[in-house]
Structures are given as C-alpha cells and as structure tokens.
C-alpha cells in the first residue's frame, strides 16, 4: 500500500530533512506509490523536484491558515488525505515541526507515533530501529497502526534521487478544518542574526563551549567561522549562561547539524551535544583535556588551549590567502 510523506518547505524549496524522509519512505513503499503533502501557496512548483524522488502525486492543501505554520491544521489535512488514499504509512522528517505535526496526527487518529527512526522493515507490524537517549541507544520495536506513523531521525538517511525522473502529478484540495484546528498558528517571525549562513545548512560549523570563558571569548570563534564561510554554534551550557542565543545551540535540544566539518572548541562532548552533531562528516575537537568524551567521536584532535589554537588556525588561513 502507498506511503504519504508530509513535507516541510523552505523559501528555496523543500527542506533537506523532508528529502531524507522521502528516501526513507521509498524503502517502505517498495513498488507502491509514494504521495507527498505540501501546504501553502505556490506549493505546486515543487512537483519537478519531487519527481526525482519517485513521488507519484503531490497533494497541495489550500487554505488561508497555511499562510503561516499551523500544526493542527496540517495534521488534519494529513489525516484527511491519508484516509482518502488509504495509505499504509505516514512519514515526516524528525524535525521539531515534523514531530509536532505527526504527534497531532497520532492524537487525531488515536495511534502511536514512532519518532526518530533510522530503519524500517515493511510488514505487519512494521519493524523499526530508532534513536533513543540522544542517539546513544538504538531501539528495535514493532509498530502497529492503520496507518503506521513514523518520523525520520535527522541526517540518519542520506538523500537519494532516482532516475529517470518524471514530474509528479499535482492535485489540490481544501481540507475540512474546524475552528479548533485554526487556533494555533505562527503570528509573527523574528529572523535570527546568522550572518547569512544557517546553522542547520552550513557546510562548516565552528562551535564552542564553556571553554570560551565569556561571551567575548566567541570573538575568535566568529573570526574563524567567517574565514571558513561557516556558521557559529555552541553548547547548551553556553546558552544556559546567556552567552549566545538558543538558535546557536547544537544538540538534542538545539539544532541537529550535518556539516562537512565540525570544529568543536572547548566542548566536552556530552551525549546531548553529540546527538546534534553526529551527522557531521568530520569532527575536529580542540580541547585541553585529553580524556574529554568528544575525542572518542572526533576524526582529528588538537590537545591545547582553544584561545591559542583557534587564533593560530585563523592566522594560517589568512597567510595562505595573502590577507
């Protein structure tokens, strides 16, 4: 039977985590159709991109509430569409919004939700492996439901396209929404100051923990990130101290990242932090403690004071570029 993927959108198109969810969904669908749900204006432009992911039909939910994020309304649209299509499984990205929407779907249908899945084997029941305890534990579980509700752990599945690609068919519908479905919605957005590089999308992230010593200690971190064209991150301890905003936090309760390289400066490597950066292709740790837990996950390590090492790296980069 078919699979429905609830998509998240970005200004430039489909969110990367949703593309990962589409790859995951194809493994469940086998030869059955993969459907996608998108909400909001101009969603039809996604059809060409979705064809690369073997989406048979893009279903566009139209309603004025979708001009902003309205989780219960999105969930109601997903329920209505899933029931009409008789889908066996509903999948979403394991992002904050993806988990929230599918939790509402579960509440509406009185069904369980298996979050942060990394593998799934079709059947009755569906056998899943999912991340628990910040990624330090893999849980194997059977999930029953009609449909089965799953979210995909961020950066646990590599995005893959299929060829030859053909544009997905487009169908629009207006879900039947009650007043209660419209109560919760985003009313205003405040853009975080990121210097033009999004933490979640950056190819290079330079992050620092309490080893920075103070808010001013992030000056050298910002300089290095700027030279590398990357984003600045931090640990939970830093945001708790009020040195950096929560939007800079890397970790289980912050942003989950998957850069090409992650430079972790003065970060011990608590389980919650490693859950946020385990998608990095390479990790370079700079720490004075040779026994810091993060070194067990690092590809490269420098045992030293970040206040000496980081400026030295920046100086070498400037010299190499003739700056």
Legacy VTK file of the C-alpha trace (Angstrom):
# vtk DataFile Version 3.0
C-alpha trace
ASCII
DATASET POLYDATA
POINTS 323 float
0.000 0.000 0.000
1.029 3.605 -0.551
3.065 5.894 1.696
2.328 9.559 2.426
5.170 11.974 3.257
4.319 15.267 4.958
6.734 17.855 3.579
8.306 20.911 5.160
9.167 23.815 2.897
11.913 26.404 2.811
11.946 29.606 0.718
14.242 27.869 -1.765
12.112 24.734 -1.992
11.842 21.505 0.010
13.578 21.225 3.358
16.567 18.853 3.272
15.167 16.754 6.119
11.999 16.193 4.085
14.113 14.950 1.178
15.696 12.465 3.579
12.198 11.415 4.665
11.285 10.799 1.016
14.283 8.479 0.592
13.233 6.643 3.760
9.630 6.385 2.502
10.698 4.762 -0.758
12.265 1.902 1.192
8.891 1.289 2.812
6.791 1.688 -0.300
8.693 -0.834 -2.450
6.727 -0.588 -5.707
3.686 1.094 -4.157
3.012 4.793 -4.833
4.698 7.469 -2.757
2.481 10.520 -2.182
3.556 13.868 -0.769
1.572 16.521 1.085
2.552 20.187 0.937
0.601 23.142 2.257
0.543 26.814 1.361
0.725 28.990 -1.697
2.800 28.065 -4.756
3.432 24.542 -3.479
2.833 23.210 -6.993
6.302 24.411 -8.035
7.731 21.526 -6.008
6.425 18.921 -8.451
9.523 18.863 -10.656
11.865 18.303 -7.720
9.620 15.635 -6.252
9.731 13.665 -9.486
13.388 12.969 -8.724
12.238 11.180 -5.575
9.639 8.921 -7.224
6.690 10.839 -5.801
3.695 9.830 -7.879
1.436 12.694 -6.761
1.966 15.961 -4.937
-1.146 16.844 -2.951
-1.412 20.566 -2.205
-3.642 21.561 0.714
-5.085 25.026 0.172
-6.438 27.195 2.979
-5.674 30.697 4.223
-4.405 29.277 7.536
-1.459 27.794 5.661
-0.072 31.259 5.028
1.606 30.606 8.392
2.605 27.485 10.296
-0.478 25.856 11.851
0.434 22.383 13.159
-3.051 21.081 13.962
-4.384 22.239 10.594
-1.517 20.483 8.787
-2.197 17.346 10.817
-5.904 17.491 9.946
-5.025 17.801 6.240
-2.688 14.810 6.544
-5.373 12.719 8.251
-7.985 13.610 5.633
-5.613 12.816 2.770
-4.315 9.590 4.326
-7.843 8.292 4.861
-8.820 9.133 1.286
-5.717 7.459 -0.164
-5.848 4.572 2.342
-2.104 4.922 2.924
-0.340 2.258 4.952
2.217 4.661 6.412
2.544 8.388 7.063
6.107 9.703 7.283
7.597 13.087 8.197
11.023 14.476 8.972
12.130 14.141 12.580
12.394 17.908 12.925
10.617 19.948 15.581
7.760 20.611 13.189
7.669 17.131 11.700
7.448 15.513 15.118
4.839 18.031 16.234
2.595 17.526 13.205
2.724 13.733 13.367
2.091 13.817 17.124
-1.127 15.694 16.322
-1.930 13.124 13.618
-1.490 10.403 16.229
-3.771 12.245 18.636
-6.453 12.727 15.985
-6.359 9.042 14.991
-5.587 7.641 18.463
-2.489 5.911 17.079
1.102 5.596 18.317
3.976 7.534 16.752
7.475 6.100 16.357
9.835 9.087 16.253
13.475 9.350 15.132
13.537 6.167 13.047
16.677 5.235 11.125
15.468 1.978 9.563
12.117 0.352 8.877
11.121 -3.046 7.535
7.678 -3.271 5.903
5.264 -5.827 7.267
2.525 -6.298 9.812
3.704 -4.985 12.162
6.358 -2.637 10.769
9.731 -3.287 12.423
11.683 -0.085 13.101
15.040 0.861 14.561
15.037 4.296 16.135
17.338 6.541 18.100
16.812 6.855 21.841
18.613 8.685 24.622
20.118 11.296 22.341
21.340 8.719 19.852
23.325 6.678 22.392
20.863 3.794 22.131
19.206 2.065 19.165
15.780 0.665 19.952
14.197 -2.079 17.855
10.411 -2.037 18.022
7.273 -3.231 16.262
4.808 -0.516 15.289
1.158 -1.245 14.611
-1.395 1.139 13.231
-3.558 1.980 10.280
-1.727 3.967 9.151
1.678 3.499 10.793
3.112 6.887 11.852
6.893 7.436 11.634
9.352 10.319 11.692
12.896 10.001 10.359
15.882 10.920 12.533
17.645 13.990 11.064
20.687 13.171 8.922
20.387 9.429 9.588
19.344 8.703 5.987
21.286 10.053 3.007
19.128 11.769 0.399
18.987 9.786 -2.834
17.253 10.606 -6.087
16.006 8.140 -8.676
16.375 8.137 -12.419
14.837 8.598 -14.836
12.897 11.413 -13.186
9.421 12.481 -14.231
7.398 15.356 -12.849
4.931 14.395 -10.137
1.226 14.789 -10.791
-0.426 17.623 -8.851
-3.748 17.501 -7.039
-5.148 20.283 -4.880
-7.727 20.026 -2.141
-9.191 22.140 0.647
-9.225 20.226 3.925
-12.250 20.430 6.183
-10.914 22.393 9.144
-12.767 23.233 12.332
-12.299 26.379 14.400
-10.210 24.346 16.855
-7.813 23.413 14.042
-7.116 27.103 13.425
-6.353 28.156 16.993
-2.598 27.501 16.996
-0.595 29.231 14.304
2.516 31.355 13.894
1.557 35.022 14.065
4.982 36.639 13.723
8.526 35.682 12.732
11.759 37.168 14.022
14.734 36.404 11.845
17.803 35.335 13.809
21.089 37.069 13.110
23.116 34.345 11.412
25.454 36.362 9.239
23.825 34.857 6.166
24.806 31.242 6.969
22.183 28.971 8.528
23.471 26.705 11.289
21.374 23.801 10.056
22.551 24.155 6.443
26.180 25.259 6.917
28.921 23.099 5.415
31.312 24.227 8.142
30.346 24.841 11.766
32.741 26.261 14.359
31.316 25.671 17.807
32.455 26.477 21.328
31.509 25.529 24.848
32.267 26.895 28.263
35.927 26.893 27.278
35.246 30.249 25.623
35.330 31.690 29.121
32.906 34.540 28.383
30.696 35.979 25.643
33.707 37.940 24.413
35.605 34.668 24.035
33.454 33.897 20.988
35.220 36.642 19.043
37.927 34.235 17.849
35.256 31.612 17.051
33.342 34.100 14.905
36.555 35.108 13.142
37.435 31.510 12.238
33.886 30.741 11.116
33.967 33.826 8.894
37.247 32.764 7.280
35.815 29.315 6.593
32.468 30.614 5.344
30.765 28.727 8.134
28.321 29.220 10.975
28.927 29.644 14.694
27.496 27.089 17.090
27.672 26.499 20.815
26.857 24.021 23.563
23.846 24.038 25.853
25.977 25.285 28.737
26.729 28.433 26.736
23.077 29.216 26.051
22.203 28.478 29.678
24.822 31.046 30.705
23.253 33.577 28.356
26.392 33.973 26.260
24.742 33.001 22.952
21.131 32.705 21.755
19.372 29.330 21.697
19.383 29.454 17.886
23.155 28.832 18.042
22.871 25.693 20.178
23.967 22.392 18.674
22.496 19.357 20.378
19.496 17.225 21.170
17.537 20.242 22.408
19.105 22.575 19.857
19.872 22.279 16.153
20.899 18.956 14.630
23.588 19.596 12.043
25.371 17.647 9.295
28.242 19.836 8.042
31.229 18.621 6.067
33.383 19.550 9.048
32.532 20.387 12.639
35.137 22.221 14.714
34.281 21.701 18.378
36.322 24.036 20.570
36.305 23.629 24.335
33.334 21.249 24.254
33.465 18.165 26.466
31.085 16.122 24.322
28.068 15.296 26.474
25.628 12.793 24.996
23.051 15.512 24.334
25.557 17.574 22.371
26.833 14.644 20.319
23.243 13.834 19.336
23.193 17.143 17.496
26.477 16.814 15.597
26.700 13.097 14.861
25.679 13.810 11.259
28.942 15.712 10.647
31.200 14.093 8.049
34.320 15.023 10.040
34.816 16.318 13.581
37.867 18.285 14.717
37.997 18.666 18.501
40.144 21.242 20.275
40.334 20.600 23.996
42.776 20.872 26.880
41.502 17.581 28.317
42.978 14.514 26.536
40.232 12.412 28.128
37.290 14.563 27.022
34.423 12.314 25.806
34.224 14.136 22.468
37.622 12.753 21.462
36.087 9.286 21.144
33.954 10.605 18.265
36.490 13.015 16.753
38.284 12.305 13.492
41.001 14.782 14.412
42.007 16.267 17.751
44.220 19.065 19.000
45.054 18.896 22.695
45.567 22.511 23.650
44.061 25.814 24.736
41.472 26.983 22.212
42.477 30.587 22.923
45.861 29.759 21.399
44.908 27.131 18.832
41.966 28.906 17.183
43.821 32.216 16.536
46.741 30.174 15.163
44.430 28.429 12.674
42.960 31.782 11.625
46.436 33.247 11.193
47.485 30.370 8.931
44.332 30.752 6.855
44.994 34.459 6.432
48.602 33.790 5.470
47.575 31.158 2.899
45.134 33.603 1.343
47.516 36.515 1.411
45.335 38.509 3.778
LINES 1 324
323 0 1 2 3 4 5 6 7 8 9 10 11 12 13 14 15 16 17 18 19 20 21 22 23 24 25 26 27 28 29 30 31 32 33 34 35 36 37 38 39 40 41 42 43 44 45 46 47 48 49 50 51 52 53 54 55 56 57 58 59 60 61 62 63 64 65 66 67 68 69 70 71 72 73 74 75 76 77 78 79 80 81 82 83 84 85 86 87 88 89 90 91 92 93 94 95 96 97 98 99 100 101 102 103 104 105 106 107 108 109 110 111 112 113 114 115 116 117 118 119 120 121 122 123 124 125 126 127 128 129 130 131 132 133 134 135 136 137 138 139 140 141 142 143 144 145 146 147 148 149 150 151 152 153 154 155 156 157 158 159 160 161 162 163 164 165 166 167 168 169 170 171 172 173 174 175 176 177 178 179 180 181 182 183 184 185 186 187 188 189 190 191 192 193 194 195 196 197 198 199 200 201 202 203 204 205 206 207 208 209 210 211 212 213 214 215 216 217 218 219 220 221 222 223 224 225 226 227 228 229 230 231 232 233 234 235 236 237 238 239 240 241 242 243 244 245 246 247 248 249 250 251 252 253 254 255 256 257 258 259 260 261 262 263 264 265 266 267 268 269 270 271 272 273 274 275 276 277 278 279 280 281 282 283 284 285 286 287 288 289 290 291 292 293 294 295 296 297 298 299 300 301 302 303 304 305 306 307 308 309 310 311 312 313 314 315 316 317 318 319 320 321 322
